[in-house]
Each structure stands twice: as structure tokens, then as C-alpha cells.
């Protein structure tokens, strides 16, 4: 069978592509509006098939025939930390650009994969999520949904909601969900109480467990490396720790070997405070809008501590990106790229257990007709 063909919308720096290519897929079209992300994409994949521009301006004539469209559309208006304007907000309304493009296509792809923040599920009482799924139904797609957290593959807490739209409807259609690690209570409740939506729920295997700790993705930088903050800046951070987090920091300092934690600054009680995460897992990578999205690395042991931001390569590792991936932009641009991206092994798991077998079954069914 020929390689399965995919188009990647909101392609960013190409991490969905990295995942799909591990399981028999070829990305033959990509689209994104951000030129800074294109710079990294081009360095790793080339840009001959990349359309730089607004999805609202695409037409069916711009697109090749594909087995799959993927769309990690902007979460800004659906996130707790965002504008909370919903699917009609300035950024997240890009979803309707995809829907309108599909409406105009005479030959739609058999499979669609959407990705967004988990908050999409319950935003506006679940009405926006319901609206999005019904829009896919109206285009002929049965839908499925599940939640994957990057922590199953990498030391990063990053839960994301995935939706699969399936026009081919290969196999018996199951409208009901059971509670599993990929369909936790909030999601399986939504599915089972929204039977006005045309579901096609696929059984999924148990999610894997990773033994990869935070310390194994940290770059071994010399004490005099310029990434480390100077003493004054590091002390200022240390003094921002609350009493509880200060105790955790001092316990780390008392160890005979170096320990690692991550931290974000947050506004608590009207002042900026730093909060450590000491369980060997990084917090969710974010885009550094307004400065608060920059994740901090705290290294402590042998009676001392050092502080710096996570490097671009460390962010790449937290997203499961191979060392061969080229990072040819500034730290800030890299943080935007990786903060907006997907965890590669999580999407590779979807390709292995869902997209590739379903697409292969569709091809087999089509071939059997002739």
C-alpha cells in the first residue's frame, strides 16, 4: 500500500508531522500563519509544500487529496489563561476557517484530527465543544474524543484533548464510552450525555508509563555558563518562594547530589511569587506571552542552588523531539514554537493505535470494491 497522505493545518514547527512520519504517513501540505515558526519548520523539513498564510484564505484548489487533515487550532480563547471568548474569539475562530474549507471541498478527507486544550471540553458549559462536534457531523464525520497527557511519554504535565472525525465509518459504530485513562470522567460523561452527537467510539489500549525523569532531559551546563542567572537574580527568585516552597528548596539544597525542579512565577495575593514543582515532572510548556510563560529550572544540592530558564533544547526534549531536530531561532521564538506544539510520542501513539489502522482499513475497503 502507498504511504498515507496527510495535510497539517496550524502546522507550527512540524511536530505533528514528526509523529505521523513514524507510522506510515507522509505530510504533503502544511499551513500556518506564523513566519517565525516557518523558519524552524523549513530548517527541518523544507518549505516547498508549506503555505504561509491565514487558513481563511485557503481554497480547495490549494489542497492535494489526502487521507487525513490535522488541526491544532489556537487555544487562546478556550484556555483558562486566555481571553475566554470561545470558538468565536479572535484566535480560536480559526476553527471555522477549517470547517468552511471542508464545506467547500467536493472530496473531503476520510479522517480529521483536532487537538486543543482540555478546557475546550467544558468551556461555556460544554456548548462550544458540542457546536464543534456537530459541525463535523454536518460534514459527514462521525466523531470520537479522548484526552492524552504528555506525562505518559515525557516528564511534562501536558493534558490535551483530541478529536477524530471519521467519514468512512469502517467497522461497527459504538456511540457509548466507558471511563478509561484516555476518557476520564468528565469526557465519558460528556459523550454519554450528548447522544445528539453522532459518535464513533474506538477502543483504545491502556496508556503507557514512562520512567524518564526531569533530570534526564536537563542539559549539563557548566556553572559559569551564561544561561545561569547571576547571584542577585537567583537570590531574588529564591526570596519569591512561599514558605512551603522555601522548605522544599532547602530540602533539595541539603541533598548530597543535585536535584532539579521547575517553577513558574504567579501573582498571589497581589504579589509575584515563585512556586516549585519537585516531583520530577515539568509543568506544561507555554508560550511566553507577557513573560509569565517562561518555565524556570531550579538546581539545588550540596548546600547551594542555581537558577535559569529552561533551554530551547530542554523544551524540545519535553515534547519528545529527537536531538536531530534543528533549532535555528532565538530562545523566545523557540519557546513560542514548542509551547504551541504537541508532544510527539503522544501523537505517534494516536497514529499507531488509531489513525494508521483506520486509514489502512479504509484503503482496504476501497480496494475491495474494485
C-alpha positions in Angstrom: 0.0 0.0 0.0 1.2 3.5 -0.8 2.1 5.8 2.1 -0.8 7.5 3.7 -1.1 11.2 2.9 -1.8 14.0 5.4 -2.2 17.8 5.4 -1.2 19.6 8.6 -3.1 22.8 9.4 -1.8 25.2 12.2 1.4 23.3 11.5 3.6 25.4 13.7 7.1 23.8 13.8 6.0 20.5 12.4 5.8 18.2 15.5 2.5 16.5 14.3 4.4 15.7 11.1 7.3 14.2 13.2 4.8 11.9 14.9 2.9 10.8 11.8 6.1 10.0 9.9 6.9 7.3 12.5 3.8 5.3 11.5 3.5 5.3 7.7 2.3 8.8 6.9 3.6 11.5 4.5 2.7 15.1 5.1 2.3 16.6 1.7 0.8 20.0 2.7 1.2 22.3 5.6 -0.3 25.7 6.6 0.4 28.2 9.3 0.1 31.9 9.7 3.3 32.5 11.7 6.6 33.2 9.8 8.7 32.7 12.9 7.5 29.1 13.1 8.1 28.5 9.4 11.8 29.3 10.0 12.2 26.2 12.2 9.8 24.1 10.1 11.8 24.9 6.9 15.1 24.1 8.7 13.9 20.6 9.4 11.5 19.7 6.6 11.9 22.2 3.8 9.0 24.5 2.9 8.1 23.6 -0.7 4.8 22.2 0.5 4.2 24.9 3.2 1.5 27.5 2.6 2.3 30.6 4.8 -1.0 32.5 5.5 -4.4 32.6 7.1 -6.5 29.4 6.8 -9.5 31.6 6.0 -7.8 32.5 2.7 -7.3 28.9 1.5 -9.5 27.3 -1.2 -10.0 23.7 -2.1 -7.8 24.3 -5.2 -4.9 24.9 -2.9 -5.1 21.4 -1.3 -4.0 18.0 -2.5 -6.1 14.9 -2.0 -5.3 13.5 1.5 -6.3 10.7 3.8 -6.1 12.9 6.9 -6.3 16.6 7.9 -4.8 17.5 11.3 -5.6 20.8 13.0 -4.1 22.0 16.3 -6.1 25.2 16.1 -5.3 28.1 18.5 -6.4 27.6 22.1 -6.1 31.3 23.2 -9.9 31.8 23.5 -10.6 28.4 25.1 -7.9 28.3 27.7 -8.4 29.3 31.4 -5.4 31.7 31.0 -6.7 33.1 27.7 -9.3 35.6 26.6 -12.2 33.1 27.1 -14.1 34.3 24.0 -14.7 30.7 22.8 -14.9 29.5 19.2 -15.9 32.9 18.0 -12.9 34.6 19.6 -10.2 36.3 17.5 -7.8 33.3 17.6 -9.8 30.2 18.2 -12.3 31.1 15.5 -9.7 29.8 13.1 -11.6 26.5 13.7 -14.3 27.9 11.4 -11.7 28.5 8.7 -11.1 24.8 8.7 -14.8 24.0 8.7 -15.5 26.4 5.8 -12.7 24.9 3.8 -14.1 21.4 4.3 -17.6 22.6 3.3 -16.2 23.9 0.0 -14.3 20.7 -0.8 -16.0 18.3 -3.2 -13.8 15.4 -1.9 -13.2 15.7 1.8 -10.6 13.6 3.5 -11.9 10.5 5.3 -10.2 11.4 8.6 -9.8 14.6 10.6 -7.8 15.0 13.8 -8.3 18.1 16.0 -6.1 19.0 19.1 -6.7 21.6 21.7 -6.6 22.2 25.5 -8.7 20.2 27.8 -10.6 23.3 28.8 -12.3 23.1 25.4 -14.4 20.2 26.7 -16.1 22.3 29.4 -15.8 25.8 28.1 -19.1 27.6 28.1 -20.7 24.6 29.8 -19.6 22.3 27.0 -21.6 24.2 24.4 -18.6 25.2 22.3 -17.3 21.7 22.2 -20.8 20.4 21.2 -21.0 23.0 18.5 -17.7 22.0 17.0 -18.6 18.3 17.0 -22.0 18.9 15.4 -20.2 21.0 12.7 -18.1 17.9 11.9 -21.3 15.7 12.0 -22.9 18.1 9.4 -19.9 17.5 7.1 -20.4 13.7 7.3 -18.0 12.9 10.1 -18.7 10.6 13.0 -16.6 11.8 15.9 -14.5 10.3 18.7 -12.7 12.1 21.6 -10.0 11.3 24.1 -7.5 13.0 26.4 -3.8 12.3 26.5 -1.3 13.7 28.9 2.3 14.0 27.8 3.4 12.7 31.2 2.8 9.2 29.9 5.7 9.6 27.5 7.9 12.5 28.8 8.4 14.3 32.1 5.9 17.1 31.3 2.4 17.6 32.6 0.5 18.5 29.4 -3.0 17.2 29.0 -4.6 17.7 25.6 -8.0 16.9 24.1 -8.0 15.1 20.7 -11.0 14.6 18.4 -11.1 12.2 15.5 -13.6 12.7 12.7 -14.3 9.7 10.5 -16.3 9.9 7.3 -15.6 6.3 6.2 -17.2 4.7 9.2 -15.3 1.5 8.8 -16.4 -1.1 11.4 -19.4 -1.2 13.7 -20.3 2.2 15.2 -20.3 2.5 19.0 -22.0 5.6 20.4 -21.2 5.0 24.1 -18.0 5.5 26.1 -16.6 3.8 29.2 -14.4 5.5 31.7 -10.7 4.8 30.9 -7.4 6.6 31.4 -7.9 8.2 27.9 -11.5 9.0 28.5 -11.7 10.2 32.2 -14.9 11.0 34.0 -15.6 14.5 32.5 -15.1 13.3 28.9 -17.0 10.0 29.1 -19.9 11.8 30.9 -20.0 14.4 28.1 -20.1 11.6 25.4 -22.8 9.6 27.1 -25.0 12.7 27.9 -24.6 14.1 24.3 -26.2 11.4 22.2 -27.4 14.1 19.8 -23.9 14.0 18.5 -23.1 11.1 16.1 -20.2 9.3 17.9 -18.0 6.5 16.6 -16.0 5.5 19.8 -13.0 3.3 19.2 -11.5 1.1 21.9 -8.0 2.2 22.9 -5.3 0.4 24.8 -4.1 1.4 28.2 -1.8 4.4 28.1 1.9 3.7 28.7 4.1 4.7 31.6 7.4 6.5 31.3 10.3 6.3 33.7 12.0 9.3 32.2 12.6 11.9 34.9 13.2 15.6 34.6 16.9 15.3 35.4 17.4 13.2 32.3 16.3 15.9 29.9 18.3 18.7 31.6 21.4 20.0 29.7 24.6 19.6 31.6 25.7 23.3 31.6 28.8 24.4 33.4 28.4 26.6 36.4 29.8 29.6 34.6 27.5 29.1 31.5 25.7 32.3 30.6 22.3 30.6 30.9 22.6 30.6 34.7 21.3 33.7 36.4 23.7 35.8 38.3 23.7 35.7 42.1 21.5 38.7 42.5 18.8 37.5 40.2 18.9 34.0 41.6 18.5 35.3 45.2 15.6 37.5 44.1 13.9 34.3 42.8 14.7 32.4 46.0 13.1 35.2 48.0 9.9 35.0 45.9 9.3 31.4 47.2 6.4 31.0 49.6 7.1 29.3 52.9 6.0 25.9 51.7 8.1 26.1 48.5 11.0 27.6 50.5 11.0 24.4 52.7 11.1 22.3 49.5 14.0 24.3 48.1 16.0 24.0 51.3 15.4 20.2 51.4 16.8 20.0 47.9 19.8 22.0 48.9 20.5 19.6 51.7 20.9 16.6 49.4 24.3 15.2 48.5 23.5 15.1 44.8 21.9 17.8 42.7 18.2 17.8 42.4 16.0 19.6 39.8 12.7 21.3 40.0 10.8 23.6 37.7 8.9 26.8 38.6 6.6 29.4 37.3 6.0 32.9 38.7 2.4 33.6 39.6 0.6 36.5 41.1 -0.7 35.5 44.6 -2.3 38.0 47.0 -1.3 40.9 44.8 2.4 40.0 44.6 4.6 37.9 42.3 5.6 34.6 43.8 7.5 31.6 42.6 6.2 28.1 43.0 8.4 25.0 42.7 7.4 21.6 41.2 9.6 19.0 42.8 8.1 15.7 41.6 10.5 15.1 38.7 7.9 16.4 36.2 8.0 19.8 34.4 4.9 22.0 34.2 3.1 22.4 30.9 5.2 24.3 28.4 3.6 27.6 27.4 4.1 30.4 25.0 5.9 33.3 26.8 3.2 35.9 26.3 3.7 38.6 28.9 6.7 36.9 30.4 4.8 34.5 32.7 5.1 31.5 30.4 8.8 31.1 30.8 9.4 28.0 32.8 12.3 28.2 35.3 14.8 25.4 36.2 15.9 25.2 39.9 19.0 23.2 40.5 19.9 22.5 44.2 22.2 20.3 46.2 25.5 20.2 48.2 24.3 23.3 50.1 23.8 25.6 47.1 21.4 26.4 44.3 21.4 27.8 40.8 18.5 29.2 38.7 17.9 29.7 34.9 15.2 29.3 32.3 14.7 26.0 30.5 16.7 26.0 27.3 15.2 25.5 23.9 16.7 22.0 23.7 15.2 21.1 27.0 11.8 22.3 25.8 12.3 20.1 22.7 13.1 17.1 24.9 10.0 17.7 27.0 7.9 17.5 23.8 9.7 14.2 22.8 11.6 15.8 19.9 14.7 14.0 18.7 18.2 15.5 19.2 18.5 15.8 15.4 15.7 18.4 15.2 17.3 21.7 14.3 16.6 24.8 16.5 17.7 27.8 14.4 15.8 30.7 16.1 16.1 32.8 19.3 15.1 31.3 22.7 11.9 33.4 22.7 10.9 32.2 19.2 11.7 28.6 20.2 9.6 28.9 23.3 6.7 30.1 21.2 7.2 27.2 18.8 7.4 24.4 21.4 4.8 26.0 23.7 2.2 25.9 20.9 3.2 22.4 19.8 2.2 18.8 20.6 4.1 16.0 22.4 5.5 13.9 19.6 5.2 10.5 21.2 1.6 11.1 22.3 0.6 11.9 18.7 2.7 8.9 17.5 0.7 6.8 19.8 -2.5 8.0 18.2 -1.1 7.3 14.8 -0.1 3.8 15.8 -3.3 2.8 17.6 -5.9 4.8 15.7 -5.1 6.8 12.6 -2.9 4.3 10.7 -5.1 1.2 11.3 -8.3 3.1 10.5 -6.9 4.7 7.4 -5.4 1.3 6.3 -8.8 -0.3 6.8 -10.4 2.4 4.6 -7.9 1.8 1.9 -8.5 -2.0 2.1 -12.3 -1.4 1.9 -11.9 0.9 -1.1 -9.7 -1.6 -2.9 -12.2 -4.4 -2.2 -14.8 -2.5 -4.2 -12.9 -2.9 -7.5 
